[in-house]
């Protein structure tokens, strides 16, 4: 009797980008995230900070969650004229898929359109959420995200 041939086992499935992001996010210390992200955020929004556009969110926290990254996200605060990355729930949470955030950042769509089409949603302190929406609406981003269509 001939033994059955041995076939190699298929490789384990690769995790989705969302699961891979969440895996890395959960294992990266907040202090390292702060060192890497805060200077970039403050440089990106320097003009708005200088012009006082962030005063309405002083001392408050905003959570941005990217739904197709398995709930991965970031919570930002604004204190002493600086954006800060914090490890906390936000006073308000803004959720959407990465395409909605990309369209917002590239100026392809304004926040009102994204919210009315339910591509972005606000949960929590709606007054703060409205202030953040108005802040985003008035921003001159001045940068483009690499497209991956």
C-alpha positions as protocol buffer text, in pm:
chain_id: "A"
residue {
  index: 1
  type: UNK
  ca { x: 0 y: 0 z: 0 }
}
residue {
  index: 2
  type: UNK
  ca { x: 138 y: 337 z: -103 }
}
residue {
  index: 3
  type: UNK
  ca { x: 146 y: 613 z: 158 }
}
residue {
  index: 4
  type: UNK
  ca { x: -44 y: 928 z: 78 }
}
residue {
  index: 5
  type: UNK
  ca { x: 172 y: 1205 z: -62 }
}
residue {
  index: 6
  type: UNK
  ca { x: 258 y: 1481 z: 178 }
}
residue {
  index: 7
  type: UNK
  ca { x: 145 y: 1825 z: 72 }
}
residue {
  index: 8
  type: UNK
  ca { x: 275 y: 2132 z: 243 }
}
residue {
  index: 9
  type: UNK
  ca { x: 31 y: 2305 z: 471 }
}
residue {
  index: 10
  type: UNK
  ca { x: -96 y: 2639 z: 343 }
}
residue {
  index: 11
  type: UNK
  ca { x: 54 y: 2941 z: 517 }
}
residue {
  index: 12
  type: UNK
  ca { x: -153 y: 3096 z: 794 }
}
residue {
  index: 13
  type: UNK
  ca { x: -374 y: 3376 z: 664 }
}
residue {
  index: 14
  type: UNK
  ca { x: -222 y: 3721 z: 675 }
}
residue {
  index: 15
  type: UNK
  ca { x: -397 y: 3956 z: 914 }
}
residue {
  index: 16
  type: UNK
  ca { x: -604 y: 4233 z: 765 }
}
residue {
  index: 17
  type: UNK
  ca { x: -434 y: 4575 z: 759 }
}
residue {
  index: 18
  type: UNK
  ca { x: -672 y: 4677 z: 1039 }
}
residue {
  index: 19
  type: UNK
  ca { x: -568 y: 4387 z: 1261 }
}
residue {
  index: 20
  type: UNK
  ca { x: -200 y: 4446 z: 1188 }
}
residue {
  index: 21
  type: UNK
  ca { x: -240 y: 4817 z: 1272 }
}
residue {
  index: 22
  type: UNK
  ca { x: -426 y: 4737 z: 1594 }
}
residue {
  index: 23
  type: UNK
  ca { x: -161 y: 4478 z: 1689 }
}
residue {
  index: 24
  type: UNK
  ca { x: 117 y: 4737 z: 1649 }
}
residue {
  index: 25
  type: UNK
  ca { x: -89 y: 5014 z: 1810 }
}
residue {
  index: 26
  type: UNK
  ca { x: -161 y: 4807 z: 2123 }
}
residue {
  index: 27
  type: UNK
  ca { x: 207 y: 4718 z: 2165 }
}
residue {
  index: 28
  type: UNK
  ca { x: 358 y: 5061 z: 2106 }
}
residue {
  index: 29
  type: UNK
  ca { x: 404 y: 5265 z: 2425 }
}
residue {
  index: 30
  type: UNK
  ca { x: 210 y: 5592 z: 2435 }
}
residue {
  index: 31
  type: UNK
  ca { x: 530 y: 5781 z: 2515 }
}
residue {
  index: 32
  type: UNK
  ca { x: 683 y: 5664 z: 2183 }
}
residue {
  index: 33
  type: UNK
  ca { x: 367 y: 5759 z: 1994 }
}
residue {
  index: 34
  type: UNK
  ca { x: 382 y: 6104 z: 2156 }
}
residue {
  index: 35
  type: UNK
  ca { x: 747 y: 6152 z: 2059 }
}
residue {
  index: 36
  type: UNK
  ca { x: 672 y: 6056 z: 1698 }
}
residue {
  index: 37
  type: UNK
  ca { x: 333 y: 6218 z: 1643 }
}
residue {
  index: 38
  type: UNK
  ca { x: 312 y: 6539 z: 1847 }
}
residue {
  index: 39
  type: UNK
  ca { x: 582 y: 6732 z: 1658 }
}
residue {
  index: 40
  type: UNK
  ca { x: 424 y: 6634 z: 1324 }
}
residue {
  index: 41
  type: UNK
  ca { x: 74 y: 6734 z: 1434 }
}
residue {
  index: 42
  type: UNK
  ca { x: 189 y: 7066 z: 1577 }
}
residue {
  index: 43
  type: UNK
  ca { x: 384 y: 7144 z: 1260 }
}
residue {
  index: 44
  type: UNK
  ca { x: 90 y: 7045 z: 1039 }
}
residue {
  index: 45
  type: UNK
  ca { x: -152 y: 7268 z: 1231 }
}
residue {
  index: 46
  type: UNK
  ca { x: 97 y: 7543 z: 1326 }
}
residue {
  index: 47
  type: UNK
  ca { x: -81 y: 7819 z: 1137 }
}
residue {
  index: 48
  type: UNK
  ca { x: -421 y: 7733 z: 1290 }
}
residue {
  index: 49
  type: UNK
  ca { x: -268 y: 7716 z: 1637 }
}
residue {
  index: 50
  type: UNK
  ca { x: -94 y: 8053 z: 1588 }
}
residue {
  index: 51
  type: UNK
  ca { x: -418 y: 8212 z: 1468 }
}
residue {
  index: 52
  type: UNK
  ca { x: -609 y: 8087 z: 1775 }
}
residue {
  index: 53
  type: UNK
  ca { x: -835 y: 7847 z: 1585 }
}
residue {
  index: 54
  type: UNK
  ca { x: -791 y: 7580 z: 1851 }
}
residue {
  index: 55
  type: UNK
  ca { x: -901 y: 7794 z: 2148 }
}
residue {
  index: 56
  type: UNK
  ca { x: -1250 y: 7638 z: 2151 }
}
residue {
  index: 57
  type: UNK
  ca { x: -1102 y: 7293 z: 2214 }
}
residue {
  index: 58
  type: UNK
  ca { x: -856 y: 7404 z: 2486 }
}
residue {
  index: 59
  type: UNK
  ca { x: -843 y: 7142 z: 2763 }
}
residue {
  index: 60
  type: UNK
  ca { x: -1073 y: 6901 z: 2579 }
}
residue {
  index: 61
  type: UNK
  ca { x: -1007 y: 6565 z: 2413 }
}
residue {
  index: 62
  type: UNK
  ca { x: -1115 y: 6441 z: 2072 }
}
residue {
  index: 63
  type: UNK
  ca { x: -1094 y: 6077 z: 1966 }
}
residue {
  index: 64
  type: UNK
  ca { x: -1054 y: 5998 z: 1597 }
}
residue {
  index: 65
  type: UNK
  ca { x: -1139 y: 5638 z: 1511 }
}
residue {
  index: 66
  type: UNK
  ca { x: -1081 y: 5475 z: 1176 }
}
residue {
  index: 67
  type: UNK
  ca { x: -1354 y: 5212 z: 1150 }
}
residue {
  index: 68
  type: UNK
  ca { x: -1183 y: 4994 z: 893 }
}
residue {
  index: 69
  type: UNK
  ca { x: -874 y: 4968 z: 1115 }
}
residue {
  index: 70
  type: UNK
  ca { x: -1066 y: 4755 z: 1366 }
}
residue {
  index: 71
  type: UNK
  ca { x: -1150 y: 5050 z: 1589 }
}
residue {
  index: 72
  type: UNK
  ca { x: -794 y: 5178 z: 1588 }
}
residue {
  index: 73
  type: UNK
  ca { x: -765 y: 5544 z: 1654 }
}
residue {
  index: 74
  type: UNK
  ca { x: -603 y: 5826 z: 1841 }
}
residue {
  index: 75
  type: UNK
  ca { x: -713 y: 6066 z: 2112 }
}
residue {
  index: 76
  type: UNK
  ca { x: -588 y: 6421 z: 2087 }
}
residue {
  index: 77
  type: UNK
  ca { x: -600 y: 6703 z: 2336 }
}
residue {
  index: 78
  type: UNK
  ca { x: -505 y: 7069 z: 2316 }
}
residue {
  index: 79
  type: UNK
  ca { x: -327 y: 7234 z: 2610 }
}
residue {
  index: 80
  type: UNK
  ca { x: -93 y: 7531 z: 2634 }
}
residue {
  index: 81
  type: UNK
  ca { x: -101 y: 7595 z: 2259 }
}
residue {
  index: 82
  type: UNK
  ca { x: 3 y: 7241 z: 2169 }
}
residue {
  index: 83
  type: UNK
  ca { x: -175 y: 6938 z: 2034 }
}
residue {
  index: 84
  type: UNK
  ca { x: -112 y: 6638 z: 2257 }
}
residue {
  index: 85
  type: UNK
  ca { x: -158 y: 6267 z: 2204 }
}
residue {
  index: 86
  type: UNK
  ca { x: -326 y: 6122 z: 2511 }
}
residue {
  index: 87
  type: UNK
  ca { x: -426 y: 5780 z: 2633 }
}
residue {
  index: 88
  type: UNK
  ca { x: -790 y: 5844 z: 2722 }
}
residue {
  index: 89
  type: UNK
  ca { x: -1142 y: 5835 z: 2590 }
}
residue {
  index: 90
  type: UNK
  ca { x: -1236 y: 6150 z: 2407 }
}
residue {
  index: 91
  type: UNK
  ca { x: -1496 y: 6401 z: 2518 }
}
residue {
  index: 92
  type: UNK
  ca { x: -1617 y: 6351 z: 2161 }
}
residue {
  index: 93
  type: UNK
  ca { x: -1544 y: 6069 z: 1915 }
}
residue {
  index: 94
  type: UNK
  ca { x: -1537 y: 6116 z: 1540 }
}
residue {
  index: 95
  type: UNK
  ca { x: -1557 y: 5791 z: 1343 }
}
residue {
  index: 96
  type: UNK
  ca { x: -1517 y: 5712 z: 977 }
}
residue {
  index: 97
  type: UNK
  ca { x: -1333 y: 5489 z: 738 }
}
residue {
  index: 98
  type: UNK
  ca { x: -985 y: 5582 z: 620 }
}
residue {
  index: 99
  type: UNK
  ca { x: -1118 y: 5706 z: 286 }
}
residue {
  index: 100
  type: UNK
  ca { x: -1340 y: 5963 z: 459 }
}
residue {
  index: 101
  type: UNK
  ca { x: -1047 y: 6094 z: 665 }
}
residue {
  index: 102
  type: UNK
  ca { x: -827 y: 6096 z: 352 }
}
residue {
  index: 103
  type: UNK
  ca { x: -1091 y: 6288 z: 153 }
}
residue {
  index: 104
  type: UNK
  ca { x: -1114 y: 6540 z: 437 }
}
residue {
  index: 105
  type: UNK
  ca { x: -735 y: 6581 z: 462 }
}
residue {
  index: 106
  type: UNK
  ca { x: -696 y: 6620 z: 85 }
}
residue {
  index: 107
  type: UNK
  ca { x: -979 y: 6873 z: 67 }
}
residue {
  index: 108
  type: UNK
  ca { x: -1180 y: 6650 z: -168 }
}
residue {
  index: 109
  type: UNK
  ca { x: -1485 y: 6685 z: 55 }
}
residue {
  index: 110
  type: UNK
  ca { x: -1580 y: 6921 z: 331 }
}
residue {
  index: 111
  type: UNK
  ca { x: -1675 y: 6793 z: 679 }
}
residue {
  index: 112
  type: UNK
  ca { x: -2045 y: 6882 z: 633 }
}
residue {
  index: 113
  type: UNK
  ca { x: -2072 y: 6657 z: 328 }
}
residue {
  index: 114
  type: UNK
  ca { x: -1892 y: 6372 z: 503 }
}
residue {
  index: 115
  type: UNK
  ca { x: -2118 y: 6399 z: 809 }
}
residue {
  index: 116
  type: UNK
  ca { x: -2442 y: 6436 z: 612 }
}
residue {
  index: 117
  type: UNK
  ca { x: -2352 y: 6135 z: 397 }
}
residue {
  index: 118
  type: UNK
  ca { x: -2275 y: 5944 z: 717 }
}
residue {
  index: 119
  type: UNK
  ca { x: -1916 y: 5878 z: 614 }
}
residue {
  index: 120
  type: UNK
  ca { x: -1813 y: 6047 z: 940 }
}
residue {
  index: 121
  type: UNK
  ca { x: -2010 y: 6034 z: 1264 }
}
residue {
  index: 122
  type: UNK
  ca { x: -1989 y: 6226 z: 1592 }
}
residue {
  index: 123
  type: UNK
  ca { x: -2057 y: 6070 z: 1931 }
}
residue {
  index: 124
  type: UNK
  ca { x: -2034 y: 6231 z: 2273 }
}
residue {
  index: 125
  type: UNK
  ca { x: -2019 y: 6605 z: 2341 }
}
residue {
  index: 126
  type: UNK
  ca { x: -2198 y: 6733 z: 2030 }
}
residue {
  index: 127
  type: UNK
  ca { x: -2110 y: 7097 z: 2103 }
}
residue {
  index: 128
  type: UNK
  ca { x: -1740 y: 7005 z: 2103 }
}
residue {
  index: 129
  type: UNK
  ca { x: -1795 y: 6787 z: 1795 }
}
residue {
  index: 130
  type: UNK
  ca { x: -1949 y: 7084 z: 1614 }
}
residue {
  index: 131
  type: UNK
  ca { x: -1655 y: 7304 z: 1716 }
}
residue {
  index: 132
  type: UNK
  ca { x: -1411 y: 7041 z: 1580 }
}
residue {
  index: 133
  type: UNK
  ca { x: -1615 y: 7010 z: 1259 }
}
residue {
  index: 134
  type: UNK
  ca { x: -1605 y: 7389 z: 1213 }
}
residue {
  index: 135
  type: UNK
  ca { x: -1232 y: 7388 z: 1288 }
}
residue {
  index: 136
  type: UNK
  ca { x: -1173 y: 7119 z: 1024 }
}
residue {
  index: 137
  type: UNK
  ca { x: -1395 y: 7303 z: 779 }
}
residue {
  index: 138
  type: UNK
  ca { x: -1188 y: 7621 z: 810 }
}
residue {
  index: 139
  type: UNK
  ca { x: -848 y: 7453 z: 785 }
}
residue {
  index: 140
  type: UNK
  ca { x: -608 y: 7509 z: 498 }
}
residue {
  index: 141
  type: UNK
  ca { x: -439 y: 7169 z: 493 }
}
residue {
  index: 142
  type: UNK
  ca { x: -174 y: 7232 z: 228 }
}
residue {
  index: 143
  type: UNK
  ca { x: -75 y: 6869 z: 184 }
}
residue {
  index: 144
  type: UNK
  ca { x: -182 y: 6564 z: -11 }
}
residue {
  index: 145
  type: UNK
  ca { x: -199 y: 6203 z: 101 }
}
residue {
  index: 146
  type: UNK
  ca { x: -65 y: 5945 z: -143 }
}
residue {
  index: 147
  type: UNK
  ca { x: -363 y: 5795 z: -324 }
}
residue {
  index: 148
  type: UNK
  ca { x: -410 y: 5420 z: -327 }
}
residue {
  index: 149
  type: UNK
  ca { x: -702 y: 5361 z: -560 }
}
